[in-house]
Amino acid sequence: MPNVIYEEIEPLIRLAGKGKLKLKSKEEIIYIVTRPIKNVACSLQGEVDLNGDPLSEIQCHFDGVGDDYTPYMMEYENVSILSIKNISFNLMNRGRGSVSVSLGQYLAVENCEFSNYSLKFGHYKTDSNLLFVSCTSVLIKNNYFHDNEGQSNEDRQLNRCISIHDRDGKNPISNGFFIKNNRFIRVNQGIVIQSNSMSICQCNNNYFENLVDNALYLLYIEKIEIRWNQFKDLFDEAIVISGYLKDGKTKGTFDIQHNQAMNTKVKFLGINGSLEQIFFCNNKITNKYEFPEQKNRPAAIAWRNNALEATVDFFVVENNQFDLDTSPANYDVFPFGRTTVLLFRKNSITIEKLSRYQKLFALEDKEKRKIKYVEFSDNVINSRKEGEISLDSQFLREMYPLTPINHLVIKDFLFVGTFPNVQPYKTW
């Protein structure tokens, strides 16, 4: 591209005011940002090629030092009815952010590309390609996030693709986010949401591959739908969730259905705190590493750091397909923490093996409070190679003193190991 012109975009943004700025193809002009542009008000419209991919490009050309709060290339505030479409945002290997919006409503970011984040020229611990602070009614669709140098999952290096939170955590307003058909490849974290006003939110039909940290990190959420997503080759949890406490009642409903995952090194679903309801249905979770040294005992569902304190009031695990590595033998396959009601029904479970005294399930509560109802019914379990489930493996971890279960039902569960010896259970 010998005749390409590099042009500062800030004068064009100021000229556009609250209107729409149409950008030319990068074959004619590459737009550059040499200092953070604040108080942006215009929509941005780029060109596309014959495949519909963005042809217009904005590059970051300012460096930073240290680890103070990162400026973004473009910062919007108090905006309404705004769209950003068909643009490639290239951070040019700088630890900066692309676009931030504060106190915005009716926003759309579609068919854009976000890439080339690096810690080389300064960074802040929670840098994001896209940041939404106290925003409502937001569509994030058909975007491609890639190659954002995720060096680690340390606290100082938690750069994200999308961050959503509130300016004032005590008076949250973030709500109405629709995040769909986006791709996240070779990045650190995918989507981070922290807002207990979030009651309308969908993360659907997204694709995550080769993430160093979490794909979805969702804390203090009232209600969210997570459906038809694909996760591949993740080095940490795919999904981390928690609810919150309001007026003495636990809030947080998570609808996790029709997702597919291949090789999540830690947990597919990590439960990080108490919440009201989880519907975990029709998912296909596979962890199958070719070499033993690659395994890190990946779990499909597990409680996180506060495993013995967090409670899920109502937990449905139904119609899922699990195909799991199960080494080493001193780990439980499904290490549940405390639930009030757990329904584990109609799941297909294929496991590498189940060793002598290895447990299939665990239900633990630090304070040994009673669990109301637990049902394991109509599930099918097999090993990858016939005969790899030991006759001395155990269905349920039973540690003294027992966590009491008022009603434990184990029905039509063809398991060749040992069923509970101490915990009473019914078979109907």
N, C-alpha and C positions, 0 to 999 in steps of 0.2 A: 504493500500500500504506500507507494512513494509519494503520492500527492495528497496524503491525508493532512488535514488542518487540525491543530489542537486549539481549542477555544475555551476560554473561561466561561462557565455556565452561570455564574452569579449575576452578571449584568442582564442576562436574558431572563432569569428568574424575577429580578426586580421589575423588569419591563412588563412581564406577564401579569404581575399583581396577583389577583385572585382568579384569573382566567386559566386557560390551558396553554401550556408550552409544548409545541410539537418539535421533536428532535429529529435530526437527519440521521441517515445511516452512518455507521462508523467508517464506511468506505469513503465518505466525504469529510466528516467531522468527528473527532473524538472530543468529548466534553470533559473538562478537567475542573477539579475543585482544589484550590491552593490554600484555602482556609475554611474552617467550619462556616456554613451558611445558615444563619439563624433567622427565625421568623419567616420561613418560606410559606407561601399561601397558595401557590398555583398547582394544578394538576400537571402531570407529565405524561406525554404520549410519544412512544417511540415507534420505529418502523419494524417490520418483520420480513423474514425471507420467505421463500416459497413453502417451507415446512412450518411456518408460523413461529419460528424462533426469533428472539429479539435481535435486531440489527443495530440498534442505537446503544452507545456505551458512554458511561460516566466513570471517570477514573479518579482515584484519590491521589493527590500530589502534595499532601502536607504530612510532615513527620511529627512524631510526638516523642516525649521522653518520660521515663518513670512509669509509675503505675497509678497515677491519679485518675479521676473519673474521665473517661474518654469522650471527647467531642465526636459528634457524628458529621458526616459530610453534609447532610441536610437535616435541619430540625424544624418541625412544624409544631405550632401550638394554637389551641383554640380554633381549630378548623372544622369545617363541615362540608360534606359532599365533595370528597376528594378522591381522585384516582391516580394510580401510578401504574403504567402498563408498558410492556414490550421494551424493557430497558435492562441492560447488563450493568450491574454495579460492581466495579473491579477495585478492590482495596489495594491492589498493587503491593502485596506483601507488607502491609502495615497493620498494626494493632489498633484499628479504629473501628467505628461503626458506620453503617451506610445511611439508614434513614431512621429517625425517631419522631414519634408523634405523641404529643401530650394533650389531653383534654380534646380529643377529636371524636367525631361521630359521622357515620355513613361514609366509611372509608373502604377503598378497594386497592389491593396490590395484586396484580395479575400478570402472568406470563413474563416475569422478570427473572434475572439471573444474578446470584450473589456469590462472589468467590474471592479467593486469594487473601483471606485474613492471615496474619502472621504476627508473632510477638517481636519481630525484628526491630520495629521502631516504636517501642512503648506500648503499653496495654493496660486496661483495667480488668479486674477479675471477672466481671460479668458483661464484657463487651457483647454486642449483638449485631447481626446484620440488620434486623428489624426490631425496633423497640416501640411498644405501645404502653403508654402510661395513662391510666384513667380514661380509656377510650371505650366507646360503645358502637355496636353495629358495624363490624369489621369483616370483610371478606378477604382471605388470603388464599389465592387459587392459582394452580398451574405454574408455580415458581420452582426454580432449580437452585438449590443451595449446595455448593461443592467446594472441596479443597480448601477448607478453613483450618489448616494446620492445627489440629487438636493434639497438642503435645502430651497432655496428661489429664487426669481428672482431679488434680490438686485444687485446693480452694483458690489459689491465685490464678488459675488458668481455666476458668469455667466459661470460656466464650461460647455463645449460643448463636443459633440461626435466628430464632424468634423468641423474644421475651415479652411477657405481658404481666403487668402488675399495677398497683395503685400509687398515686402520689401520696395519699394519706391512708395508711393501712387501717386506721380506726374509722374512716368514712369511705369505704371502697365503693366504686361505681362501675368498674370494668364489667362488661357483659355483652353478649351477642356476638361471639366470634365464630366464624365458619372457616376452618382451615382444611382445605381439601385439594387432592390431586397435586400435591407438591412432592418433590424429590429431594432427599438429603443424603449426599454421598461424600464420604471422606471428610467428615466434619467432627467437631468435638461434641457439643450438645445440640439436640434438635430443637424442641419446643419446651419452653419453661413458662408455666403459668402459676402465679400466686395471687389469688384474690378470692375472698369468701363472698363476694357479690356475684360470682360467675355462676349463673343458673341456666343460661342458654349458651352452649358451646358444643361445637362438633369438630372432632379431628378425624376425618374420614378419607379413605382412599389415598393415603400418603405412602411413600416408599422410603425406607431408611436402610442404608447399607454402609458398613465400615465406620461406625461411630465409636469414638473413644469413650465417651460418657453416655448419659441417658438419651434415649430418643424422645421420650415424653416425661417431663418432671412436673407433676401436677399437685401442688400443695394448697390446702385450705380452700378446696373447691366445693361449691354447693351441688352442682350437677354438671355432668359432661358425658358426651357420647363419643366412643372410640371404636370405629367400625371399619372393616374392609381395608385395614392397613397391612403393609408387608414390612417385615424386619429381617435383615440378613447380616450375619457376621458382626455382631455387636460385642464390644469388649466389657460392657457393664450392663446394668439393668436396662431392659427395653422401656418399661413403664414403672414409674414410682408415683404413688398416690397417697393422699391423706385428706381427711375432712377437717372439721373444726367444731368447737363447742359454742352453742348459742342458747342463752336462757336455760342453761342446764341440760340441753339436749344436743346429742351428736348429730351433725349435719354431714352431708357428703354422699352423693349417689353416683356410681360409676358404672356405665353401661359399656361393657367391653365384649364385642361380638364380631364374629366372622373375620378375625385377624389371622395372619399366618406369620410364623417366625421360624427361622433356620439359624441355629448356632448362636445363642445368646450366652455369653460366657459366665454370667453371674446368675441373675434371676430374670425371667421374663416379666413377671409382675412382682414388684416389691412394695409391700404395704408399710408405710412409714409412720402412720399414726391412726388414731381411732376415726372411724367413719360409719355412716349409717347403713349403706347398701352397696353390694357389688353384684352385678349380673355378668358372670364370666361364662359365655355360652358360644358354641359353634366355632371355637378357635382351633387352629392346628399348630401345635408347638413341637418342634423337632430340635433336639440337640444330639448331634451325631458327629463326633470328631474322629478322624481317621486314625490318629496316633494317640496313645495313652498320655503322652506328655503334654498334649494340647488341652486336656480336660481340666476344668476348674470346678467340678461338681456343679454344673449349671442346674438350676431348679426352675420349674415352671411357675410355681407360686410360692412365695415365702414372705414372712414378716421380716422387717428390716432391723435397724439398730435397737428399737424398743420392742423387741419381739414378744416379751412376756407382759407388757403393759397395754399395748394397743388392742382395741376391740373393734371387730366388725359386727354390727348388730344383726345383719341379715345377709348371708353370703350364699349365692347360687352358683354352682359349678356344674354345668350341664351340657351334654352333647359335644364335648371337646374330643380332639384326637391328640394324645400325648405320645411322643416317641423319644425316650430320654436315656441319656447316659446316667449311670447310677453309682459310679465309683467316686470316692472311696466308700467302703462299706460302713464307716461310722457316721455317715450322714443319712438322714431320713429323706425319702423321695418327695413326699409332700409335707413339709414342716409348717403346718398351720399354727398360728398363735391362738389367741382367744377369740372365739365367736360366740354370739348368743344363739343364733340359729345357723347351721351349716347344712346345705343340701348338695351332696356330691352324687350326681345321678347321670346315668346313661352315657358315661364317658368310655372311650376306648383308650387303653393304656398299654403301650409297648415299652418295655424297659430292657436295658442291656442285660442286667441280671439283678438278683436280690440275694445277698450273701447271708450266711448263717447269722442270726440275731439282728440282721438289718431290718429297720422298720419301714413300712410303706407309708404310714401316716403318723403324724403327731398333732396333738391338741394340748397346748400348754397355756397356763395362766399363772403369773407370778404370785398373785394373791389367792389362788385356788378357789376362785368364785365359781359358782355353779354355771354350767352351760345348759341352756334350756333343752335344745333339741339338735341332734346330729343324725343325719341319714346318709348311708352309703348304699345305693340301690341300683340294680340293673347296669352295673359296670362290667367291662370285660378287660382282663389283664393277661398279657402274654409276654414272654421274653423273646428277644431277637433270635436266640438259638434255643431250641427246645431243651427243657430240663435245667435252665439256668436260674430258676426260682427255687431257692433252698427250702426244704421241708421245715427247716428251723428258722426261717425268716418270720418276722412278726408283722401282723396287720397293723397294730397300733402300739405306739410307745406308751408304756405304763410305768411311770416313775413315782416313787413314794416321796411325799404324800400325793395321792392322785388328785388330778383336777376333776371334780365331780361332774358327770353328765346326767341330767335328769332322765332323758330319753335318748338312748343310742340304738339306732336301727341299722343292721347290716343284712341286706336282703338281696338275694340273687347276685352275689359277688363271688365268682368262682376263683378262689384263692387257695393254693396248695399249701401255704405256710400255716402258721399258728394264729388263730383268732384270739381276741382278748381273753386273758386268763383271770384277770381280777375285775376289770370293768364290766358290769352287767350289761347285756345288750339283748335286743329282741330281733327276731328274724322275719318280722312281718311289718 
